[in-house]
Amino acid sequence: LYTGVCWYIGFYAFDPSQRVMRRKRIKINSVGTSAQKKRFAAQVCHKLAGKLENGWNPWIEAESSNAYKSFKEVLNLYRKFINRQLEEGVLRLSTIQGYQSSSRILEEWNEKQPNPITYIYQFDHQLCVRFLDYVYIGRGNSPVTRNNHLAFLRSFSTFLVQRMFVKAKPTEGIQNFSKSNLKKERTVISASDMKRLHEWLMAKNKPFLLVCYFLYYMLIRPREIAKLKLRDINVAKQTVFIDASISKNKKSGCVTINQSVLELMLDLGYFNAPADYYIFSENFMPGAKPISERHYRYYWATYVVPALNFPPTYKFYSLKDSGITEMLRSMDTLSVKEQARHSSLTITDAYTPHDVRSANPTLTNYKGLL
């Protein structure tokens, strides 16, 4: 309490916008006598001390006390929340890994800013735009990566609104780069390169060739391949069962095993392992512990691509694109759709190569009334 010509209560509080401690004054000249002013000031000081201890800041305008939480504290709460979603199977591991990576990049970027944000209320639309510009322009990341960071920001924004840290989603109005305008970074592997790949893996790493078979012939996604067990294979019926718990679309399904796949599995002795073993564990052989699908991409990028001098557009997942494309050259679209477990023929038809698309013979000779 300051007394004199002007009676006022004064205290200092950190102003996050200016990054300094600023003095706040609350005038009480209008309050009765000196004794009344002192009693009133004592009550106000007591209340102010409690509010300041709980995170209140006079320089912040917010409707909820949650807005006074620190940015780092809330970001850590979000990380715990999505980790819990992983445990419950709500989100996939790859999604969580992407969000965790984005959160670290956001936190590191904020700390390097001239005026980094301190409180969560400062996490606004403008900051999201600046961060995305940093990702796309400053880091030189691709449009797809920029879209992935935006997906994280949207998830984080939803978390903030639902828990009343902010009143409105900071990402509102921020658009993805249109997928139709994005240059595809993955291409189909040519027939000659596919032959070279087969010959090289037959000589260097047959187990990884089998992994490639699962993607190329059976069109099973890498994440699903990593979680398949030997018991999921029915040799008599020549099928593989993909349970809903490991399927991308959360639906169970069966795909046909190509004869080449079975022969290679028998040749490598895969069926000598216990039925509850994962098909691909250490060194891509059966084992009790699963390995991440990232091992497939790592081996492809580190060993296969350099050895065969493949272009960077030949990704591991290109094997699935190539498999679908080749199947469409020799069989009907419906059969390919079922093997790929696509939700519609439209998705499968998008893979159809131009030289396969031809006129319907029934329509070429059709004579109508006109």
Secondary structure in CASP SS format (residue, H / E / C, confidence):
PFRMAT SS
TARGET T0000
AUTHOR 0000-0000-0000
METHOD secondary structure of the structure
MODEL  1
L C 1.00
Y E 1.00
T C 1.00
G C 1.00
V C 1.00
C C 1.00
W C 1.00
Y E 1.00
I E 1.00
G E 1.00
F E 1.00
Y E 1.00
A E 1.00
F E 1.00
D E 1.00
P C 1.00
S C 1.00
Q C 1.00
R C 1.00
V E 1.00
M E 1.00
R E 1.00
R E 1.00
K E 1.00
R E 1.00
I E 1.00
K E 1.00
I C 1.00
N C 1.00
S C 1.00
V C 1.00
G C 1.00
T C 1.00
S H 1.00
A H 1.00
Q H 1.00
K H 1.00
K H 1.00
R H 1.00
F H 1.00
A H 1.00
A H 1.00
Q H 1.00
V H 1.00
C H 1.00
H H 1.00
K H 1.00
L H 1.00
A H 1.00
G H 1.00
K H 1.00
L H 1.00
E H 1.00
N C 1.00
G C 1.00
W C 1.00
N C 1.00
P C 1.00
W C 1.00
I C 1.00
E C 1.00
A C 1.00
E C 1.00
S C 1.00
S H 1.00
N H 1.00
A H 1.00
Y H 1.00
K C 1.00
S E 1.00
F H 1.00
K H 1.00
E H 1.00
V H 1.00
L H 1.00
N H 1.00
L H 1.00
Y H 1.00
R H 1.00
K H 1.00
F H 1.00
I H 1.00
N H 1.00
R H 1.00
Q H 1.00
L H 1.00
E H 1.00
E C 1.00
G C 1.00
V C 1.00
L C 1.00
R C 1.00
L H 1.00
S H 1.00
T H 1.00
I H 1.00
Q H 1.00
G H 1.00
Y H 1.00
Q H 1.00
S H 1.00
S H 1.00
S H 1.00
R H 1.00
I H 1.00
L H 1.00
E H 1.00
E H 1.00
W H 1.00
N H 1.00
E H 1.00
K C 1.00
Q C 1.00
P C 1.00
N C 1.00
P C 1.00
I C 1.00
T C 1.00
Y E 1.00
I H 1.00
Y H 1.00
Q H 1.00
F C 1.00
D C 1.00
H H 1.00
Q H 1.00
L H 1.00
C H 1.00
V H 1.00
R H 1.00
F H 1.00
L H 1.00
D H 1.00
Y H 1.00
V H 1.00
Y H 1.00
I H 1.00
G H 1.00
R C 1.00
G C 1.00
N C 1.00
S C 1.00
P H 1.00
V H 1.00
T H 1.00
R H 1.00
N H 1.00
N H 1.00
H H 1.00
L H 1.00
A H 1.00
F H 1.00
L H 1.00
R H 1.00
S H 1.00
F H 1.00
S H 1.00
T H 1.00
F H 1.00
L H 1.00
V H 1.00
Q H 1.00
R C 1.00
M C 1.00
F C 1.00
V C 1.00
K C 1.00
A C 1.00
K C 1.00
P C 1.00
T C 1.00
E C 1.00
G C 1.00
I C 1.00
Q C 1.00
N C 1.00
F C 1.00
S C 1.00
K H 1.00
S H 1.00
N H 1.00
L C 1.00
K C 1.00
K C 1.00
E C 1.00
R C 1.00
T C 1.00
V C 1.00
I C 1.00
S C 1.00
A H 1.00
S H 1.00
D H 1.00
M H 1.00
K H 1.00
R H 1.00
L H 1.00
H H 1.00
E H 1.00
W H 1.00
L H 1.00
M H 1.00
A H 1.00
K H 1.00
N C 1.00
K H 1.00
P H 1.00
F H 1.00
L H 1.00
L H 1.00
V H 1.00
C H 1.00
Y H 1.00
F H 1.00
L H 1.00
Y H 1.00
Y C 1.00
M C 1.00
L C 1.00
I C 1.00
R C 1.00
P H 1.00
R H 1.00
E H 1.00
I H 1.00
A C 1.00
K C 1.00
L C 1.00
K E 1.00
L H 1.00
R H 1.00
D H 1.00
I E 1.00
N E 1.00
V C 1.00
A C 1.00
K C 1.00
Q C 1.00
T E 1.00
V E 1.00
F E 1.00
I E 1.00
D C 1.00
A C 1.00
S C 1.00
I C 1.00
S C 1.00
K C 1.00
N C 1.00
K C 1.00
K C 1.00
S C 1.00
G E 1.00
C E 1.00
V E 1.00
T E 1.00
I C 1.00
N C 1.00
Q H 1.00
S H 1.00
V H 1.00
L H 1.00
E H 1.00
L H 1.00
M H 1.00
L H 1.00
D H 1.00
L C 1.00
G C 1.00
Y H 1.00
F H 1.00
N H 1.00
A C 1.00
P C 1.00
A C 1.00
D C 1.00
Y C 1.00
Y E 1.00
I C 1.00
F C 1.00
S C 1.00
E H 1.00
N H 1.00
F H 1.00
M C 1.00
P C 1.00
G E 1.00
A C 1.00
K C 1.00
P C 1.00
I C 1.00
S C 1.00
E C 1.00
R H 1.00
H H 1.00
Y H 1.00
R H 1.00
Y H 1.00
Y H 1.00
W H 1.00
A H 1.00
T H 1.00
Y H 1.00
V H 1.00
V H 1.00
P H 1.00
A H 1.00
L H 1.00
N C 1.00
F C 1.00
P C 1.00
P C 1.00
T C 1.00
Y C 1.00
K C 1.00
F C 1.00
Y C 1.00
S H 1.00
L H 1.00
K H 1.00
D H 1.00
S H 1.00
G H 1.00
I H 1.00
T H 1.00
E H 1.00
M H 1.00
L H 1.00
R H 1.00
S H 1.00
M C 1.00
D C 1.00
T H 1.00
L H 1.00
S H 1.00
V H 1.00
K H 1.00
E H 1.00
Q H 1.00
A H 1.00
R C 1.00
H C 1.00
S C 1.00
S C 1.00
L H 1.00
T H 1.00
I H 1.00
T H 1.00
D H 1.00
A C 1.00
Y C 1.00
T C 1.00
P C 1.00
H C 1.00
D C 1.00
V C 1.00
R C 1.00
S C 1.00
A C 1.00
N C 1.00
P H 1.00
T H 1.00
L H 1.00
T H 1.00
N C 1.00
Y C 1.00
K C 1.00
G C 1.00
L C 1.00
L C 1.00
END
